[in-house]
Every structure is written in C-alpha cells, then in structure tokens.
Amino acid sequence: ASSVPTTAPAPEYRVRPATATGPKVSRIRLNKSAGQTDVDAWNRYFEVRASQVLPKTDGTPTREEITALADENARIRQTVRELMHDAANDYQHERQEQAKVKFNEVAVMIQSALRHGFAQPWMFEAMGLAMQAGRAPKPEIERALMSAIDFSRNDEDLIHAATYMAKLGFDERALQLFREYSVASPFRAEPYLHGLRLARQLNDVDGIRWACAGILSQAWPRENQHIEDEAKLVAKATHTQLLEEGRSDEAEQFATDIKQALVRDCIVVVTWTGEADLDLLVEEPTGTLCSVQNLRTNGGGVLLGDTFATSEGNSVDGYSEAYVCPHAFTGDYRMLVRRVWGNVTAGKVTVDVVKHYGTEKQEHMRQQIDLAENGALVLFDVKEGRREEPIAEKQIAHLQNAEQAIGRTVLAQQLNSSVDPTALRNFVAARQAGFFRDPRLFGRGGVGYMPVITSLPEGTNFLGSAIVSADRRYVRYNGSPFFSGIGDVATFNFVTGQQGGQSGGNPGQVGGGPGLGGGLGGGF
C-alpha cells in the first residue's frame, strides 16, 4: 500500500467584510508572461520593488521613502486579503482546485516578500494558514516557515514564528527557536514561559533545565512573581522525577544548575511596621539609579516592589521593599530609604544586606537604623561581583514598558494616532526602515523632557529691594535676611559599621524693614 503524506487539516473559512476606515488600497496585479510561474513572477516583482522602495542601508531613510514603504506594505496586505477572500469563496462553492491555486499563490507571494526584505509579523501566520488550506504536508509547512525565518530582519519575527509553529504542533522546532531567541534577548519572559510549556509536553529534561535556569537566574518584580514560582515548582517536580527514575547523575547535575541559577550577588531588604509607606533609591557603582520610576537598570539591579502598595490590610510581620542584583558590579552602593507618607514604628527600619547569596561566601548583615525626616542613607559594598559589562539598553527597554504605566510619551503618541489614522502605519514602516538610526531627523512633535537643576542655598542669605515713590521724594527700602539649613539625614555604613547624620540648620527667620515684617521658617 502506498503511504499517504501527513497533511494539516484545512481550516473552516467564513467570509467577513473588512471594515477599513482609511483610503482604499489597491491590490497588486501581476503581468505574467507566457510560461512564467507564480514563483518567478513574484520574485521579479519584489526584486524590482525592493530597489525602488526599500531604503538604502548606507543612509538615513527620507520621509518619502518611509511613506513609500508603508504604502507598499499596505498593498501587500490588501493583496493577501483579497486572494484569501477569493480562495475562501471558491472553497465554499466547492471549487477546490481553484481555491488551492489561490492558497498556493498566497504562500508563494509571502515567501517572495520575505526573501526580498518586506517582512511583517503577520506573514508567518498567514503563510501557514494558506499552506494548511492548500493541503500542504506538514514537513513542507515547517520547511517554509524555517526558510522564512532566515530572511527576517529582527528578533521579533523569530518569536512570532516560534509561537505560531507551536500552535501548528511543531513543538521541537518551536522550542529550538525559543532557545535561540533567549540568547539574543535573555530578559524576555516569553521564550522561557513558552519554552517551559513545550519542554514539559515533550518531557525534554534539557529543555526544562534551560527554561527553569533562565527564569530563576533573573530577579522578577512582584507583578511577575508567578513566573518564578512556576519555574521553582517545575524544577522541583523534575528533580523528583529524575530521582524516582533512578537517573541520579542527571538529577545531581539538574540540581547543581538550578542552584547556580539562584545565586545572587546582592540582596537588600528593608522592613518596617506602622502605617507608613517607604521607597528605595539605589545608586549603583556605574551611576545608574534604581527606583520606582526605573525598576530595572543596565547594571543588573531590580526593585522588586512595595508590599505596602499590594497589601489589603495591616500586616503583622510588617511591610518590606527589596532590591536584588543577581549579577552585580564590584564597587560601592548607596541606598536612600525615603518616607512617602506616614510614620514607622519607633522611627526605625530594619535593613538586611545579603551578599553572594547561595555561595560559600554568603554574608548576611542586619541593622536597625533611624529613619530621619528626610530619610536614611545606607552604604554597602559588593566585592567580587560577577558583572563585567552593563546590559544593553534595548534588552531591558521592553521590560520598562511592561512594568510602568503608560508614560506621557506613549499617551502623546496615542492622542496623535487618534487624530492621524496613518500614524501607526507610519510608525511600523519607520521601524522596518531603520527609522531610529537617526531620530533627530524625523518623528518631531513627541513629548520630551529637560532636567531643571534647582539650587538650594544653605546658611545666611540677604534679599534687599528699593522702591522710589511716585513724587520722587522718598525711597522705600526692604531688607530680608534669610537663614536656611538642610534637614537631618541618617546614614549607616555597612562597610565600616558607623552610623551618623547631618544636622540641619536653625529655622530661618526674617527681619524686615518698612513694609515687610513677620517670620519665615527655613530648612528642608
């Protein structure tokens, strides 16, 4: 008996009219010569369009080039939409062969577009659907998707393709792609989460080890605590399974890898009781600042979050905030514990500093320090830190966006998109064209910020003013002496063990001449 190739089931199509609010986009129509195949025709078309539309790699794209690329991408989408619509109509009217021809043309068109640099995230799923509907064998679909990935321009296309391949049932290949993506973007949670699920389905111990170690080697804010908890549960279950199956050597190596992933160069926990909320600001040796506005830094530090903000009631054990740096720079760290509102019990907070957690050099120091009016400054150092270079900004940019609320810049872009319906289209085209190679030339009108430095004088100051009367007979003079000082800031040094503070000045007083009197309190 002849073997029948495995094919993917054809999806059920329902024709739904497209709801477009923008201008009508015309589809691409090829003028094929006699004997020319769809592959040759589409390759020829995109070869010509690539030389006309795609920006040159040695220069900054102009606004006209960006617009032309956006228009071409819109025409590609419209062509795929109409071909799929026509094929679905043929399929519903039992014109199977005509539908198959159109589905195959969609797959050929998308492959050619990817090959010539017109990659878009939706293409991988569209090509897979077209090949499924065309009754293509599953190995052929897998080869086509893997070939398309080779022509992708960025790492985002890789994770889109891996996610779609997992939906199609190509679990082993998808797991491989997720592992490749984690090398380029180790701080993304998606490859580890999807990879962990696939590895468990495949019972791939090496894949489970990679996913669990990748998750546990990072510090996750409290909003993402479930990611770390799931990895710990899976790691524990896998280790138990290996022991029950008598694979003691693998179990020992698995436990060693997980233990190494849990090593932390620096952990700082601030605990307090009472009706109060505190914030931490940590200055790292490279000058980066970790705070509630910047939960992750390129120095590796992560602010885990505030238990007071997430608590629904009074806590018997108190509240806490934590700063964790899995791979820290060697050097001195400064942490400011700042009161947001309220008062802590007895005016003291407990600070725990753990260095080289999970190693033989683990060191734990605990100290109760006074929380002055303007906060407390904690000094500590990290020796033999494992970090040698900062994290690339692009690797943590997505985490900043996910962990913060919508910023003013994003809000301005959203308002702009509501006024200009082509704003989002131009934005996607600009990214594809390398728009951010020189953002000074384009994209004007965004919200920007400029730091303003305010000097706070300390000591004795004098302000004088003179006013001439209307009849020019008198001069009215006002003199205002002002005495100001900086408030107390308690300081504790974990390096030397010394505790001290800087006392503030006396309350300011004003003595006035004619026309100005009263008193003014000074200090900050």
NORNORLIN-V626752 format. One line per field, one symbol per residue. ss: DSSP state (@ for helix, = for strand, . for the rest). phi: phi as a letter, one per 40 degrees, with the letter a starting at -180 (. if undefined). burial: I if it has 16 or more other ideal C-beta (glycine too) atoms within 10 Angstrom, else O. A space follows every 50 residues. Layout:
BEGIN
ss->???
phi->???
burial->???
END
This chain:
BEGIN
ss->......=..............................@@@@@@@@@@@@@ @@@.........@@@@@@@@@@@@@@@@@@@@@@@@@@@@@@...@@@@@ @@@@@@@@@@@@@@@.......@@@@@@@@@@@...=@@@@@@@@@@@@@ ....@@@@@@@@@@@@@@..@@@@@@@@@@@@@@.....@@@@@@@@@@@ @@..@@@@@@@@@@@@.....@@@@@@@@@@@@@@@@@@@@@@@...@@@ @@@@@@@@@@@..=========...========.....===..=.=.... ======@@@@........=======.....============..@@@=== =======.....========.=..========..........@@@@@@@@ @@@....@@@@@@@@@@@@...@@@@@@@@@@..@@@@............ ........==========......==========....=====.....== ==......................
phi->.ccbccbcccccbbcbccbbbcccbcccbcbcccgccccccccccccccc ccbcccccaccccccccccccccccccccccccccccccccccgcccccc cccccccccccccccbgbcbdcccccccccccccgccccccccccccccc cccaccccccccccccccgcccccccccccccccbcbccdcccccccccc ccfccccccccccccccbcbdccbcccccccccccccccccccccgcccc cccccccccccccbcabbbbbabhcabbbbbbccdcgcbbaccbcbbccg cbcchbccccccacbccgbabbbbbdbbccicbbbbcbccagbccggbbb bbbbbfcgbccdbbbbacbcbcdbhbbbbabbbfcccbacccdccbcccc cccbcccccccccccccccbcccccccccccccgdccacccbgchccbbb cbcbcbcbhbbbbbabbccccgbbbcbbbbcbbbacccbcbbbccbgcba abccccdcbbbbccgaagbbcbgb
burial->OOOOOOOIOIOOIOOOOOOOOOOOOOOIOOOOOOOOOIOOIIIOIIOOIO OOIIIOOOOIIOOOIIIIIIOIIIOIIIIIIIIIIIIIOIIOOOOOOOII OIIIIIIIIIIIIIIIIIIIOOIIIIIIIIIIIIOIOIOOIIOIIOOIIO IIOOIOIIIIIIIIIIOIOIIOIIIIIIIOIIOOIOOIIOIIIIIIIIIO OOOIIOIIIIIIIIIIIIIIIOOIOOIIOIIOOIIOOIIOOIOOOOOOOI IOOIIOIIOOIOIIIIIIIIIIIIOIIIIIIIIIIOOIOIIIOIIIIIII IIIIIIIIOOOOOOOOOIIIIIIIIIIIIOOOIIIIIIIOOOOIOOOIII IOIIIIIOOOOOOOOOIOIIIIOIIIIIOIIIOOIIIOOOIOOOOIOOIO OOIOOOOOOOOOIOOOOOOOOOOOIIIOIIOIIIIOOOOOOOOOOOOOOO OOOOOOOOOOOOOOOOOOOOOOOOOOOOOIOIIIIOOIIIIIIIOOOOOO IOOIIOOIOIOOOOOOOOOOOIIO
END
